Amino acid sequence: MHRYRSHTCGALRESDIGKVVRLSGWCHRIRDHGGVLFIDLRDHYGLAQVVADPDSKAFKLAETLRAEWVVRIDGKVRKRPAGTENPDLPTGQVEVYIDEIEVLGPAAELPMPVFGEQEYPEEIRLKYRFLDLRREHLHNNIMLRGRVIDSIRRRMKEAGFFEFQTPILTASSPEGARDYLVPSRLHPGKFYALPQAPQQFKQLIMVAGFDRYFQIAPCFRDEDARADRSPGEFYQLDLEMSFVTQQDVFDAVEPVIRGVFEEFANGKPVTQKFPLIPYADALRKYGSDKPDLRNPIVMQDVSEAFRGSGFKIFAKILETAGNAVWAIPAPKGGNRAFCDRMNSWAQGEGQPGLGYIFWREGEEGGAGPLAKNIGPERTKQIADQMKLGIGDACFFVAGKPKDSVKFAGPARTKVGEELGIIDKGRFEFCWIVDFPMYEWNEEEKKIDFSHNPFSMPNLPVEEFLALDSKDNDKLLSIKAIQYDVVCNGVELSSGAIRNHRPEVMKKAFAIAGYSEDVLENKFGGMLHALSLGAPPHGGIAPGIDRIVMLLAGEENLREVVLFPMNQRAEDLMMGAPSEATPKQLKELHIRLDSPKK
């Protein structure tokens, strides 16, 4: 027999009854039932119930065992007594009567329990992450992650993509976040950068003549944490393709994403054909460039109903060109209690309030202060446009569209959540397209890039090169060939058809006020490479962590990452970041100038 096990803890079935077996694992739970000890023995593969009674020669040792001790047991498999079976457990029809126990790894007092999946503070969970990972739920999430990555890799290869590995020690990347810097011992005073993404490398792979690249790529960005963004590092499905249009990228990527979600969705419906939603439409209808399409609420511009009306606040706002009033319908939300609750929520979000109208029996012309101010004719105009009636309500946000959507989008989400009309049992995807190439920088009073500066403008090359750099209206109307893929209100990825023409890149940066010297200094290597015969190319990089988070039904990336850092970008388990020794600093020719504590 093997030194440690003949079977795994999850392998025993009724067909094994009568066999002498050897199991090794952790004591998951220990129960004393009238002098008979029941131990749930756990390993990577599952749970097995093992039993010792006073007649067992191993009983005295069994009495000393504690939670999370690692033991080996020998014993005979038997049928569980009638009424004690566990149908929820694959091994739930059998148990092992213990003949012998060997303690392989005793455990000290635990700083947190493993059994029971109790909530524990983040700091303790991350400090003792190896204990946290023993929990069934988290263990399953990590295994799901591995299976998802295997599925992605297989699907990418079947689609004709080849896997490459790009450098980790490199130069700064144009993703826009802070770099993590690595000092060079051989080149004093100089630093490598950890890649924010393999952006330049994957483009250079295309310039080198390879056609379809992918990798499961680690990315490093020194940025603040959020629920859907890990501090420090994350992984993405990085891919690039040559001689492709935007639609070619969609046709290649969409089946991979859809297939992975269908494989691991546990029966939840998945969008079969991802709709294409222009960026401007997304903001106008959903108040977000990453709309949750499970929410059926669609906003509309109702400015005309308020222009010159008795509701002076909105009427005054509309006197400024470009301002608008957006209506957020709330079907079946037509009561004052709900409307007041939404108004209170808005005030909690730092807003002065949330204007509303609701319709009820006897007040078909609309109820609420706002309805009284604008009158029944304008109220009916709104109801007709929004297709609302008795029992419904409508909320309003006014201002400059670019600013007001920052509140209108969350308000739409809040209405959907409060009314319970968001279908949580599905995965709804879409592509967001037609991002603006440029935007007006109010602080610096100049035009600047709106999104990725290395995207191709959606204009013929000659037309773009002929643009007047002073024609702001024309410049601000230019769309870039950029796209995002969104699922359930979570942005999974941004991508673009790349700017592969040096003259177009120089013009694009010049419009945004960057001299050719700046471009040469920061991205000279890329620029030079593009000048030596570059194919049209494009790609995208869906976030692996976010994909797994959605499939696992989690709201925080921490729950699908093996060893995450805390919100302050600290690895509490390994003690990183840590101070360098004087010897290390001397070798690197670095002198510290730390802020005073």
ABEGO torsion letter per residue (X at the ends): XBAABABBAAABBAAABGBBBBBBEBBABBBBBGGBBBBBBBBAAEBBBBBBBAABAAAAAAAABBBGBBBBBBBBBBBBBBGABBAABAAAABBBBBABBBBABBBBBBABBABGGBBBBAAAAAAAAAAAAABAAAAAAAAAAAAAAAAAAAAAAAAGBBBBBBBABBBBBAAGBBBBBBBBAABBGBBBBBBABAAAAAAAAAAAGBABBBBBBBBBBBBBBBAABBBGBBBBBBBBBBGBBAAAAAAAAAAAAAAAAAAAAGGBBBBABBBBBBAAAAAAAAGBABBBAABABBBBBAAAAABGBABAAAAAAAABBGBBBBBBBBBGABBAAAAAAAAAAAAAAGBAEBBBBBBBBGBAAEBEAAAAAAEAAAAAAAAAAAGBBBGBBBBBBBEBAAAAAAAAAAAAAAAAAAAGABBAABBBBBBBBGBBABBBBAAAGBBBBABBAABBBBBBAAAAAABBAABAAAAAABBBBBBBBBBGGBBABBBBBBBABAAAAAAAAAAAGBBAAAAAAAAAAAAAAAAAGBBBBBBBBBBAAAAAAAAAGBABAAAABABBBBAAGBBAAAGOBBBBBAAAAAAAGBBBBBBBX
